[in-house]
C-alpha cells in the first residue's frame, strides 16, 4: 500500500477503497451469482471466475492512476465472487458426508493462506520487479490454477442443481425468504469488517510507531494473517465435535471486539500489538467455517445451496468493503487511531447480537 500510494498519488481513504473495492461486486451480486451457479453449474462458474480474475490482474498491471486501478479491481471482484460462491458447495459435494464440516473448515483457509503468502513475498517481488510485476505474477498464478481446474476437476462435480422450471425470480425469492441466510451473511460481514480492517492497516500502524520499512514489517504481518488458518482448522474440528455454529460465532465475536480494541490502540507496545494481532486472527478464523457449515441448515433445499452461499458471501464482501475505509474515515474524523479503535468492539457486539438471533432461529428448525 505505501508503494502504491507513492506511485499513483492517492490518500489514505482512497487506499482503503482500493484495498477493498475488489469486494464491491460481491456486495451487490453474491446472491445472483449463487443462482447462476445453481443454473449453469458450479464448475463452469469457477472456471469463468478464474479467467476474469486473471484479466483483472492484467488490467491492474497496466493502470496509470487510482481510477483505472479501482476499475481493474472491480473486474477482479467479479472473478472473486464467482469463485467463492461456487467452490464451497463443490467442496461439500466432494467430501464424505461425515467429513463435510471439517472439509469446509479447510476450505475457509483460502483467504488467510493467500493473503499471508502475498504479504510475505510481495515486498521482495515488488522490490525486484515493481508493483506492476507483482500484479503480472499474480495473473500468471491464477492462469495456472485455471488450467489445473480445467483438466483435473471431474466433469461430474458441480453440475447444475436447480430445476430449470423454477424461474430466476422465484429462485431468488426462495433463497432470500428465510431469515437464516441473511443473519449468516450479517455475521460474516461483522467479522470480515474487523479482520480485514485490522490486517489492512496493521502494517501502517507498526510503521508509524516504529519507523520500520514495509519490507521489515511485512513478514510479521503475514504471520498474523497466516495464523487465521489455525482458527479455520480448529473451527472445523469444533463443529465436527458437535458445537453449534451460533455458539462459536457468539464467543469469537465478543473476544475479537475486546482484543481488537487493543490491537488498534496507538498506546499499545508495537511488539505486544503484533502478538495480539496474531491472537486476534487465530481466534477469528473459527467464524468462517462455522458460517459455511451452517449454510445447509438454513438453505431451503440442495437446489438453492449456491444461492444461499451467494447471500452469505454478499455479507462477507460488504464487511471487507467497508472495513478499511471506515477505519480510515474514523481516523480522519477523530484525529487518530485512538478514536477509530472503537469500531472493533462495536463490530464485536453486532456479531454477538446476530449470533443470539441465529441461535433462536436454529431452535425453531
Secondary structure, DSSP 8 states (H G I E B T S, - for coil): -HHHHHHHT--HHHHHHHHHGGGHHHHHHHHHHHHHHHHH-HHHHHHHHHHHHHHHHHHHHT--SHHHHHHHHHHHHHHHHHHHHHHHHHHHHHS-GGGHHHHHHHHTTHHHHHHHHHHHHHHHHHHHHHHHHHHHHHHHHHHHHHHHHHHHS-TTTT---S-TTS-HHHHHHHHHSSHHHHHHHHHHHHHHHHHHHHHHHHHHHHHHHH---HHHHHHHHHHHHHTHHHHHHHHHHHHHTT--HHHHHHHHHHHHHHHHHHHT-TTS-HHHHHHHHHHHHHHHTHHHHHHHHHHHHHSS-GGGHHHHHHHHHHHHHHHHHHHHHHHHHHHHHHTSHHHHTHHHHHHHHHHHHHHHHHHHHHHH-
